[in-house]
Amino acid sequence: MKRINCSGTRTEIGLQHGKSATTEIERGLKFYEDLFQKTANLSWSQVCETAAKFEPLLSSDYPDYRTEMKGVAHGANVPYLSILAMNVRTEIAFGLARDGCTAIFWKTNTSSFLAQNWDWQEEQQQNLINLSIGQEGKPAISMITEAGIIGKIGLNSRGVGVCLNAIRAQGVDFQKLPCHLALRTCLEKTSAEEAVVALQKAGVASACHILVADSESAIGLECSHIDIIKLRMEQGILTHTNHYIKEHNGVKDLLALKDSPTRFERIDQLVREQTKRLHDIEKLQLEDIRALLKDEENFPTAICRSRTDDSSIATLFNIVMDLRYPRAEVVAGKPSSVPEILYLVPGENLFGNADR
């Protein structure tokens, strides 16, 4: 997986991202052009027209994100609206893209782990990057993202981490923050609670579950274009997959991934079994969390997912964050295989004035 370190102004960060990931961005744009044509009968020009509906909000309320995305576009020599479309892909066609994943937070007196498998079309594996960002006056960030997208799954130098579960439900509000930019907002905050306050104020434009955590707590945010409902830890644990746990009035969960409830039940079962097996829960280690996400019961639509005859969605990476240090280990590919492992330490090898 390509590592890209960016620092400086928003324009400079975007330019460095775009220039360093030009090949991956071009492939990613072709992937999404084909995907939306095939699954929603939308041409790329129609996709970009939809994305442009977020322009008034970005110009007035989030000019820094807009400037950075323009930098990415300039660096990669692609149209700005194409980069914007990638960053709001969750909102296109009311969340048609069906990413699958299983996320977990587990806190003890001595550890705080946040982790997930990210499942998506295998073709996008080659377009994933480890993007690290240093910004003046803000925490340093290290995330795993699709090239061209400026916010996704990762952690910052203040020990705030974020995970994402896609949920397919109709409805989008172009006056609220797109899902991937909401993730970036979390990564720019100094605590989980600060991130939650920011998202509740902004609103989230479409359906998703955002799990934001720091070394002391985790909060799940089930988002729709209408509301945000909080989920709290139970005995230091919070898990989620790809469907609403709570009822959202006026919003219908289309349950795009029928195995989501099964995976949700399975991860809770594994947590209970792991608790009994450890005896002393204070001995919980990063490897214990990854072991949960290696599970292949109900193969191929397991927690560690493989493609099927009618779906090319599979686990493309696994991330386990230790928010007390903060650091993360990333498995590029299925955690059940013999994988490439990347180590993420926000702020490491970055130039500029990143807040450590």
C-alpha positions in Angstrom: 0.0 0.0 0.0 1.4 3.4 -1.0 2.3 5.8 1.9 1.8 9.5 1.3 2.9 12.2 3.8 1.4 15.6 3.3 1.8 18.8 5.3 1.5 22.6 4.9 -1.5 24.6 3.8 -4.7 23.0 2.6 -3.7 23.6 -1.0 -0.2 22.1 -0.4 -1.7 19.1 1.3 -4.1 18.5 -1.6 -1.4 19.0 -4.2 0.9 16.5 -2.5 -1.9 14.0 -2.2 -2.9 14.4 -5.8 0.6 14.3 -7.3 1.6 11.3 -5.2 -1.5 9.3 -6.0 -2.2 10.3 -9.6 -2.3 6.7 -10.9 -4.5 5.4 -8.0 -6.9 8.4 -8.4 -7.3 7.9 -12.2 -8.0 4.2 -11.6 -10.5 5.0 -8.8 -12.4 7.5 -11.0 -12.7 4.8 -13.7 -13.9 2.3 -11.1 -16.6 4.7 -9.8 -17.6 5.8 -13.3 -18.2 2.1 -14.2 -19.9 1.3 -10.9 -22.5 4.1 -11.1 -23.2 3.4 -14.7 -23.8 -0.2 -14.0 -25.7 0.0 -10.7 -27.6 3.3 -11.0 -27.6 4.0 -14.8 -25.9 7.3 -14.0 -23.3 8.8 -16.4 -20.2 10.3 -14.8 -21.5 13.8 -15.8 -24.7 13.1 -13.9 -22.7 11.9 -10.9 -20.7 15.1 -10.9 -23.9 17.2 -11.3 -25.2 15.5 -8.1 -22.0 16.1 -6.3 -22.0 19.8 -7.2 -25.2 20.2 -5.1 -22.8 20.2 -2.1 -20.9 23.2 -3.4 -22.9 26.0 -1.7 -22.5 24.2 1.7 -18.7 23.7 1.2 -18.1 27.2 0.0 -19.9 28.8 2.9 -19.2 26.4 5.8 -16.2 24.1 4.9 -13.9 26.1 2.5 -10.8 24.3 3.9 -12.1 21.0 2.7 -13.1 22.5 -0.7 -9.6 24.0 -1.0 -7.9 20.7 -0.2 -10.0 18.8 -2.7 -9.2 21.4 -5.4 -5.6 20.8 -4.6 -6.0 17.1 -5.0 -7.7 17.6 -8.4 -4.9 20.0 -9.5 -2.2 17.7 -8.3 -3.7 14.7 -10.1 -4.7 16.8 -13.2 -8.3 15.8 -13.0 -11.5 17.9 -12.8 -12.4 19.2 -9.3 -16.0 17.9 -9.6 -14.6 14.4 -10.1 -12.7 14.6 -6.9 -15.7 16.0 -5.1 -17.8 13.2 -6.5 -15.4 10.6 -5.0 -15.6 12.4 -1.6 -19.4 12.3 -1.6 -19.8 8.9 -3.2 -21.8 7.7 -0.2 -24.4 10.3 -0.9 -24.7 9.6 -4.6 -27.8 7.6 -5.5 -28.9 7.6 -1.8 -26.0 5.4 -0.7 -26.1 2.9 -3.5 -22.5 1.9 -2.9 -22.7 -1.0 -0.4 -19.5 -1.1 1.6 -19.6 -3.7 4.2 -17.7 -3.8 7.5 -17.6 -4.9 11.1 -16.4 -2.4 13.7 -15.6 -2.8 17.4 -14.4 -0.6 20.4 -13.2 -2.4 23.5 -11.9 -0.5 26.6 -10.4 -1.9 29.8 -8.6 -0.2 32.6 -5.3 -0.5 30.8 -6.2 -0.4 27.1 -8.5 1.2 24.5 -8.8 -0.6 21.1 -10.8 0.6 18.1 -10.9 -1.7 15.1 -12.7 -2.8 11.9 -12.6 -4.8 8.7 -13.3 -2.7 5.7 -15.1 -4.6 2.9 -15.5 -3.3 -0.6 -15.1 -4.3 -4.2 -11.8 -6.1 -4.7 -10.9 -3.8 -7.6 -10.4 -0.9 -5.2 -7.7 -2.8 -3.3 -5.0 -1.4 -5.6 -6.3 2.2 -5.0 -6.0 2.3 -1.2 -3.4 4.5 0.3 -2.0 5.3 3.8 -2.5 9.1 3.9 -0.8 11.0 6.7 -1.5 14.7 7.2 0.2 17.4 9.3 -1.7 20.7 9.7 -0.8 23.7 11.7 -2.8 23.9 14.9 -4.5 20.6 14.4 -3.7 17.0 15.4 -1.6 15.0 12.9 -3.7 12.4 11.1 -2.9 8.9 9.7 -5.7 7.1 7.8 -6.4 4.4 5.3 -8.4 5.9 2.4 -9.2 5.5 -1.2 -6.9 7.7 -3.2 -8.6 11.1 -3.8 -10.8 10.9 -0.7 -9.6 13.3 2.1 -11.4 11.6 5.1 -11.8 7.9 6.0 -10.7 5.4 8.6 -7.8 6.1 11.0 -6.6 8.1 14.0 -4.8 11.2 15.1 -2.0 12.2 17.3 -4.4 13.1 20.2 -5.7 9.5 20.3 -9.0 10.1 18.5 -9.9 7.3 16.1 -12.8 6.8 13.7 -14.4 3.8 11.9 -17.2 3.7 9.3 -20.1 1.3 8.7 -22.1 2.0 5.5 -25.9 1.8 5.8 -28.1 1.9 2.8 -31.2 4.1 3.4 -32.9 6.5 1.1 -32.5 10.2 1.6 -29.8 12.8 1.3 -29.6 16.4 2.7 -27.3 18.6 0.6 -27.2 21.1 3.5 -25.4 18.7 5.8 -21.9 17.3 5.9 -21.1 14.4 3.5 -20.2 11.2 5.3 -16.5 11.1 4.3 -16.0 14.7 5.3 -17.7 13.9 8.6 -14.9 11.3 9.2 -12.3 14.0 8.4 -14.0 16.3 10.9 -13.7 13.7 13.6 -10.0 13.2 12.8 -9.3 16.9 13.3 -10.7 17.0 16.9 -9.0 16.5 20.2 -11.5 14.1 21.8 -14.4 11.9 20.9 -16.9 14.1 22.6 -15.6 17.2 20.6 -16.1 15.2 17.4 -19.6 14.2 18.3 -20.6 17.8 19.2 -19.2 19.0 15.8 -21.2 16.4 13.8 -24.4 17.0 15.8 -24.1 20.7 14.9 -23.3 20.0 11.3 -25.6 17.0 10.7 -24.6 14.2 8.3 -26.0 14.2 4.8 -26.8 10.5 4.4 -27.1 7.1 6.1 -24.0 5.6 7.9 -22.7 4.6 11.3 -19.6 6.5 12.5 -17.8 5.0 15.5 -15.6 7.7 17.1 -13.4 7.0 20.1 -10.5 8.2 22.2 -8.6 6.5 25.0 -11.5 7.0 27.5 -14.7 6.4 25.6 -16.5 5.6 22.3 -19.7 6.9 20.9 -21.6 5.4 17.9 -23.4 7.8 15.7 -26.2 6.2 13.6 -26.8 8.9 11.0 -29.5 9.5 8.5 -30.3 12.6 6.4 -32.9 13.4 9.1 -31.2 12.5 12.5 -28.2 11.3 14.4 -28.8 8.8 17.2 -26.1 8.1 19.8 -25.0 4.6 20.8 -23.2 4.2 24.1 -20.7 1.6 25.3 -21.9 -1.3 27.4 -19.2 -2.6 29.8 -16.6 -0.8 27.8 -17.7 -2.4 24.5 -19.4 -1.1 21.4 -19.9 -3.0 18.1 -21.7 -2.3 14.8 -22.1 -3.7 11.3 -24.2 -2.4 8.3 -27.7 -1.9 9.6 -29.5 0.4 12.0 -29.7 -0.8 15.6 -32.0 2.0 16.6 -35.3 3.1 15.0 -35.0 6.2 12.8 -38.4 7.7 12.2 -39.1 8.5 8.5 -36.1 6.5 7.3 -36.2 2.9 5.9 -33.1 0.7 6.2 -32.9 -1.2 2.9 -30.5 -3.7 4.5 -28.3 -3.9 1.4 -26.1 -6.5 3.0 -28.4 -9.2 4.3 -25.6 -10.8 6.4 -25.2 -7.6 8.5 -27.4 -8.8 11.4 -25.6 -12.2 11.4 -22.2 -10.5 11.6 -23.5 -8.2 14.4 -24.6 -11.2 16.4 -21.4 -13.1 15.7 -19.1 -10.3 16.8 -21.0 -10.0 20.1 -20.7 -13.8 20.6 -16.9 -13.6 19.9 -16.5 -10.8 22.4 -18.2 -12.9 25.1 -16.1 -15.9 24.3 -12.9 -13.9 24.3 -13.8 -12.4 27.7 -14.2 -15.9 29.2 -11.0 -17.2 27.5 -8.8 -14.3 28.8 -9.9 -14.7 32.4 -8.1 -11.4 33.2 -9.6 -8.9 30.8 -6.8 -6.5 31.6 -4.5 -8.7 29.6 -6.4 -7.8 26.4 -3.9 -7.2 23.5 -4.1 -5.8 20.0 -3.7 -9.3 18.6 -6.8 -10.4 20.6 -8.9 -7.8 18.8 -7.5 -8.8 15.4 -8.4 -12.4 16.1 -12.0 -11.5 16.4 -11.9 -9.9 13.0 -10.3 -13.0 11.4 -13.4 -15.0 12.0 -14.8 -16.8 8.9 -17.9 -18.5 10.3 -20.7 -18.2 7.8 -18.1 -18.1 5.0 -18.0 -16.4 2.5 -20.2 -13.6 4.0 -18.3 -13.7 7.3 -16.8 -11.0 9.5 -13.6 -11.7 7.4 -15.4 -11.6 4.1 -14.7 -13.2 0.8 -16.2 -12.7 -2.7 -19.2 -14.7 -3.8 -20.6 -15.8 -7.1 -22.8 -12.7 -7.2 -20.7 -10.2 -5.3 -17.0 -9.1 -5.5 -17.2 -7.4 -2.1 -14.4 -8.8 0.2 -12.4 -7.6 3.2 -9.7 -5.3 1.7 -8.0 -4.2 5.0 -8.2 -4.6 8.7 -7.1 -1.9 11.1 -6.6 -2.1 14.9 -5.9 1.1 16.7 -4.4 1.4 20.2 -5.7 4.8 21.2 -3.6 5.1 24.4 -0.3 5.5 22.5 -1.7 6.3 19.8 -0.8 3.9 17.1 -2.4 1.4 14.7 -1.6 -1.8 12.8 -3.1 -2.3 9.4 -3.4 -5.6 7.5 -3.5 -4.9 3.8 -5.9 -7.7 2.7 -7.7 -10.3 4.8 -6.5 -10.6 8.4 -7.0 -14.3 8.1 -4.3 -14.5 5.4 -0.5 -14.0 5.5 -0.7 -10.2 4.9 1.3 -7.0 4.5 1.3 -5.2 7.8 1.6 -1.4 8.0 2.3 0.5 11.2 0.6 3.9 11.7 1.9 6.5 14.1 0.2 9.9 13.5 2.8 12.7 13.0 5.7 10.3 12.4 7.8 11.3 9.4 5.7 14.5 8.8 7.2 17.9 8.2 5.5 21.1 9.3 3.7 22.1 12.4 1.5 19.1 13.2 0.2 19.2 16.8 1.7 16.3 18.7 
